[in-house]
């Protein structure tokens, strides 16, 4: 009689729950279960037979692309760059492992990153050969998945360490660095993903600790084209007013092995890059 106050769907759910509960309790006693417990289960079971059959719940699982469908790990880079203070330069690069946010994902999480021993250097007529950066390791996870697994975080995060130029105004100012950040991401549409992070970093020459809050946007129109832009403000104890930091990178995939990349970066000066990525 109490059940009759609820909708059919609610009565079905409550009956199924009670049947599961009584089945669990009966399993504790094996052959010596109390008669009252058996009677209660039988009563609920008889009532359940008077209700419609529950609709099956269908769940679709997002399948990851197989590893063979993505880019290979090793990378060689050839290209050109332009820096407003130093002019045009030729750019070269190598990486032992390079799965960055613009790589063709295969068997990995979308918008994730893993780079190991990633080297970039430039050659110009006015400045000779100089190191742009050497990332010993760089890991990133832009997490848009909602999960109810215990202990599983849905935060986005990244960490990197290596050698880089202090900023884009100099070419002989390489310094050791360590950076890490944490934030949140969300899917805006089928082709747009937004995220925000708070990065904290340290470097040795000069010694400083910096904080960079920023917002990012990933545009993915399919396999050939993908782009990412980040805008933030970097603050440290030498410059508390903050410097604007902008990074834009895009790729056009000619194949799984060949990509054309165009990038723009601004941090106290501006730099443009046009490069050919060859994965092997």
C-alpha positions as CSV (number, residue, x, y, z in Angstrom):
1,X,0.0,0.0,0.0
2,X,2.8,2.4,0.8
3,X,4.4,1.6,-2.6
4,X,1.2,2.7,-4.4
5,X,1.9,6.3,-3.5
6,X,4.9,6.4,-5.8
7,X,5.3,6.2,-9.6
8,X,5.7,2.9,-11.4
9,X,9.4,3.7,-12.1
10,X,10.0,4.5,-8.4
11,X,8.2,1.3,-7.3
12,X,10.3,-0.8,-9.7
13,X,13.5,0.8,-8.4
14,X,12.6,0.3,-4.8
15,X,11.5,-3.3,-5.4
16,X,14.7,-4.1,-7.1
17,X,16.7,-2.5,-4.3
18,X,14.8,-4.5,-1.7
19,X,15.3,-7.7,-3.6
20,X,19.1,-7.1,-3.8
21,X,19.1,-6.3,0.0
22,X,17.3,-9.5,1.0
23,X,19.4,-11.6,-1.3
24,X,22.5,-10.1,0.3
25,X,21.1,-10.8,3.8
26,X,20.1,-14.4,2.9
27,X,23.6,-15.1,1.6
28,X,24.9,-14.5,5.1
29,X,22.9,-17.4,6.6
30,X,23.2,-19.9,3.7
31,X,20.7,-22.7,4.8
32,X,19.8,-21.3,8.3
33,X,18.2,-18.1,7.2
34,X,15.3,-16.8,9.4
35,X,11.8,-17.6,8.1
36,X,10.8,-13.9,8.4
37,X,13.6,-12.9,6.1
38,X,12.6,-15.4,3.5
39,X,8.9,-14.4,3.8
40,X,9.8,-10.7,3.3
41,X,11.8,-11.5,0.2
42,X,9.0,-13.6,-1.2
43,X,6.5,-10.8,-0.6
44,X,8.7,-8.3,-2.4
45,X,9.3,-10.8,-5.2
46,X,5.6,-11.4,-5.7
47,X,4.9,-7.7,-5.8
48,X,7.7,-7.2,-8.3
49,X,6.1,-9.6,-10.7
50,X,3.1,-7.3,-10.9
51,X,5.2,-4.5,-12.2
52,X,6.6,-4.0,-15.8
53,X,10.0,-5.4,-16.7
54,X,12.8,-2.8,-16.2
55,X,14.3,-1.3,-19.4
56,X,17.8,-2.3,-20.1
57,X,20.4,0.4,-19.5
58,X,22.7,0.8,-22.5
59,X,26.0,2.5,-22.0
60,X,28.4,3.5,-24.8
61,X,32.1,3.3,-24.1
62,X,34.4,5.7,-25.9
63,X,37.0,3.6,-27.6
64,X,40.6,4.8,-27.8
65,X,42.3,4.8,-31.1
66,X,44.8,2.0,-31.6
67,X,48.5,3.0,-31.2
68,X,49.1,2.3,-34.9
69,X,46.7,5.1,-35.9
70,X,48.8,7.8,-34.2
71,X,52.1,9.5,-34.7
72,X,55.4,7.6,-33.9
73,X,57.5,8.6,-30.9
74,X,60.8,9.9,-32.4
75,X,60.8,13.4,-33.9
76,X,63.0,15.5,-36.2
77,X,62.2,19.2,-36.8
78,X,63.3,21.5,-39.6
79,X,62.0,25.0,-39.9
80,X,62.5,28.7,-39.8
81,X,61.8,31.4,-37.2
82,X,61.5,35.1,-36.8
83,X,62.3,37.1,-33.7
84,X,61.6,40.8,-33.7
85,X,65.0,41.6,-32.1
86,X,67.3,39.0,-33.9
87,X,65.6,38.5,-37.3
88,X,65.3,35.3,-39.3
89,X,66.8,32.0,-38.1
90,X,66.8,28.4,-39.2
91,X,65.4,26.0,-36.6
92,X,66.3,22.4,-35.9
93,X,65.0,19.9,-33.3
94,X,65.0,16.3,-32.1
95,X,63.1,14.4,-29.5
96,X,63.5,10.8,-28.2
97,X,59.8,10.8,-27.4
98,X,57.3,13.4,-28.6
99,X,53.6,13.1,-28.0
100,X,52.5,16.7,-27.5
101,X,49.0,18.2,-27.4
102,X,49.0,18.6,-31.2
103,X,50.2,15.1,-32.1
104,X,47.8,12.6,-33.8
105,X,46.7,10.6,-30.7
106,X,46.8,6.8,-31.0
107,X,46.2,4.7,-27.9
108,X,46.6,7.6,-25.6
109,X,44.4,10.2,-23.8
110,X,43.1,13.1,-26.0
111,X,45.0,16.3,-25.3
112,X,47.7,14.6,-23.2
113,X,51.4,15.1,-23.6
114,X,54.6,13.2,-23.0
115,X,57.9,14.5,-24.2
116,X,61.4,13.2,-23.3
117,X,64.7,14.7,-24.4
118,X,63.1,17.3,-26.6
119,X,65.8,19.6,-28.1
120,X,65.4,22.8,-30.1
121,X,68.1,25.1,-31.4
122,X,68.4,27.9,-33.9
123,X,71.0,29.2,-36.3
124,X,71.1,32.8,-37.5
125,X,73.6,34.9,-39.5
126,X,73.8,37.6,-36.8
127,X,73.8,35.4,-33.6
128,X,75.2,32.0,-34.7
129,X,74.0,28.8,-33.1
130,X,72.0,29.1,-29.8
131,X,69.8,26.8,-27.8
132,X,66.1,27.6,-27.6
133,X,65.2,24.9,-25.0
134,X,65.9,21.3,-23.9
135,X,63.0,19.7,-22.2
136,X,64.3,16.7,-20.2
137,X,60.7,15.7,-19.5
138,X,57.3,17.3,-20.1
139,X,54.0,15.7,-19.1
140,X,50.6,17.2,-19.4
141,X,47.0,16.0,-19.0
142,X,44.0,18.1,-20.0
143,X,41.3,16.1,-18.3
144,X,37.7,16.6,-19.5
145,X,36.5,13.2,-18.3
146,X,34.0,13.0,-15.3
147,X,34.7,9.9,-13.2
148,X,33.3,8.5,-10.0
149,X,36.2,6.1,-9.4
150,X,37.4,6.4,-5.8
151,X,40.7,8.3,-5.7
152,X,40.7,9.3,-9.3
153,X,41.1,13.0,-9.8
154,X,39.4,14.9,-12.6
155,X,41.9,17.8,-12.5
156,X,44.1,18.8,-15.3
157,X,47.8,19.1,-14.6
158,X,51.3,19.4,-16.1
159,X,54.9,19.3,-15.1
160,X,58.2,19.9,-17.0
161,X,61.9,20.3,-16.3
162,X,64.9,21.1,-18.4
163,X,66.9,24.0,-19.8
164,X,65.4,27.1,-21.5
165,X,66.0,30.7,-22.4
166,X,65.0,33.1,-19.5
167,X,62.7,35.0,-21.9
168,X,62.5,35.8,-25.6
169,X,64.6,39.0,-25.4
170,X,67.9,37.2,-25.2
171,X,69.6,34.2,-26.9
172,X,72.5,33.5,-24.4
173,X,70.4,33.4,-21.2
174,X,69.7,29.7,-20.8
175,X,68.8,28.5,-17.3
176,X,67.6,25.3,-15.6
177,X,63.9,25.4,-14.8
178,X,61.2,23.3,-13.2
179,X,57.5,24.1,-13.7
180,X,54.2,22.5,-12.6
181,X,50.6,23.5,-12.8
182,X,47.1,22.3,-11.9
183,X,43.7,23.4,-13.1
184,X,40.4,22.4,-14.6
185,X,39.1,21.7,-18.1
186,X,35.7,21.5,-19.8
187,X,34.3,20.6,-23.2
188,X,32.7,23.6,-24.8
189,X,31.6,21.9,-28.0
190,X,32.6,19.0,-30.2
191,X,35.6,21.0,-31.5
192,X,36.4,23.3,-28.6
193,X,37.9,22.5,-25.2
194,X,38.7,25.2,-22.6
195,X,40.9,25.0,-19.5
196,X,42.5,27.1,-16.9
197,X,45.6,26.4,-14.8
198,X,47.9,28.0,-12.2
199,X,51.5,27.3,-13.0
200,X,54.3,27.6,-10.5
201,X,57.9,27.6,-11.7
202,X,61.5,28.1,-10.5
203,X,64.7,28.8,-12.4
204,X,68.4,29.2,-11.4
205,X,69.8,32.2,-13.4
206,X,68.6,34.5,-12.0
207,X,67.0,32.6,-9.0
208,X,63.3,33.3,-8.9
209,X,59.9,31.7,-8.4
210,X,57.2,32.6,-10.8
211,X,53.4,32.2,-10.8
212,X,51.4,32.2,-14.0
213,X,47.6,31.9,-14.0
214,X,46.4,31.4,-17.6
215,X,43.5,30.3,-19.8
216,X,43.7,27.9,-22.7
217,X,41.6,26.9,-25.7
218,X,42.0,23.8,-27.9
219,X,40.4,23.8,-31.3
220,X,40.2,20.4,-33.0
221,X,38.4,20.2,-36.4
222,X,39.5,16.7,-37.1
223,X,42.7,14.9,-38.1
224,X,44.3,17.5,-40.4
225,X,44.0,20.7,-38.3
226,X,44.3,21.3,-34.6
227,X,45.3,24.4,-32.6
228,X,45.9,25.5,-29.1
229,X,46.2,29.0,-27.6
230,X,47.1,30.0,-24.0
231,X,47.0,33.5,-22.5
232,X,48.3,34.4,-19.0
233,X,50.3,36.7,-16.8
234,X,53.6,35.7,-15.3
235,X,54.5,37.3,-11.9
236,X,57.7,36.9,-9.9
237,X,59.4,38.7,-7.0
238,X,61.5,40.7,-9.5
239,X,58.4,41.8,-11.5
240,X,55.2,41.9,-9.4
241,X,53.3,43.8,-12.1
242,X,53.4,40.7,-14.3
243,X,54.3,40.0,-17.9
244,X,51.8,38.9,-20.5
245,X,52.5,35.4,-21.8
246,X,50.9,34.2,-25.1
247,X,51.4,30.9,-26.9
248,X,49.7,29.8,-30.1
249,X,50.5,26.5,-31.8
250,X,48.8,24.9,-34.7
251,X,49.4,21.8,-36.9
252,X,48.3,20.6,-40.3
253,X,48.8,16.9,-40.6
254,X,50.0,15.8,-44.1
255,X,50.2,12.2,-42.9
256,X,50.9,10.3,-39.7
257,X,54.6,11.0,-40.2
258,X,54.6,14.6,-41.5
259,X,53.1,17.7,-40.0
260,X,53.4,21.4,-40.8
261,X,53.4,23.5,-37.6
262,X,52.9,27.2,-37.2
263,X,53.5,28.9,-33.8
264,X,53.6,32.3,-32.1
265,X,55.0,33.1,-28.7
266,X,55.2,36.3,-26.7
267,X,57.0,36.8,-23.4
268,X,58.7,40.2,-23.3
269,X,59.3,39.8,-27.0
270,X,57.5,38.0,-29.9
271,X,58.6,35.0,-31.9
272,X,57.1,33.3,-35.0
273,X,57.8,29.7,-36.1
274,X,57.1,27.7,-39.2
275,X,58.3,24.1,-39.0
276,X,58.1,20.7,-40.6
277,X,57.7,17.8,-38.1
278,X,58.8,14.4,-39.1
279,X,57.9,11.4,-36.9
280,X,59.8,8.2,-37.3
